[in-house]
């Protein structure tokens, strides 16, 4: 096999407790999966959540103990943070039943679904796809993945995001509208999940803008926190 130019390198995320890395296949995202966030976006919070995607190479890896750089993207004047629990799939499948989900999960990480909110809102108004608002370069920061076996309390964990030391988003994972098992069951009815898929499970209320110079610290209890400075 030869290629007309070298193929892109595999995007990968560090794993806690091993030098081996998690190779990324796809990034799925859940929209409006916390009631108070749906409400702050102008919805009742009673509609079912839904899915969109980001390209795998939108990942920004934040290594443990380091502060990564988050490049301020083009075209926007309203770059929003959305802290999210990320589920890493270790075993693929389709039409996965809720009670079978656990064996498909490799682990969990802290992620940010960065959003060009002004462009997303323009697209919503026009009934056009969200790609330009959601799927841009550097839009998917993520920290190291912790294997699921080490995280018995993850489904009740505290989730919080600070900007320059001020708390902006704070909730608990058990307030998800579709919990992790239901999200994976739903997702696997629409796409065949593969080892290496990441699922950004949705953000709680408190989304707001960041500007160059801001430092974001995102934490989910039990997981490696992430820190990024916007440049
Ligand atoms: Mn989101």
Boltz pocket constraint, residues with backbone or C-beta under 6 A from the ligand:
constraints:
  - pocket:
      binder: B
      contacts: [[A, 29], [A, 30], [A, 31], [A, 82], [A, 84], [A, 113], [A, 200], [A, 202], [A, 203]]
      max_distance: 6.0
